[in-house]
Amino acid sequence: MIVPPLGGLTGGLSEALTKTAAPGQAEGLSQGAQANGGTDAGAEPASFGSALTEAVSSLEKTQQSSDSASQALATGTVKDPEAAVVTVEDAQLAMQLAAQIRTKATEAVQTIFQTQV
């Protein structure tokens, strides 16, 4: 399965993930945070909980816009059918990405709990 880059989605999930980057992490993440309006100097880093809340909120907004676009497409009131289809596909990809992240996080937690000290 091909997974699009985080920047290709609506931006909420990728913004939340780049905001949590520590100062010593990869250069691309810190540049992404600066490109999204974040500043590295003098700003407190966002907590993981708030970043996760923002990501889920963005996913919910994406799903809501997809619902309205698909409803408008079904009723025939949409002016640009291609944009409606792109909105629905974008929401589908965002949901698939969120599901994959959830699965990987669950596997990581299970691995940590199974680690013997």
Secondary structure by P-SEA (a helix, b strand, c coil): cccccccccccaaaaaaaaaccccccaaaaaaaaaacccccccccccaaaaaaaaaaaaaaaaaaaaaaaaaaaacccccaaaaaaaaaaaaaaaaaaaaaaaaaaaaaaaaaaccc
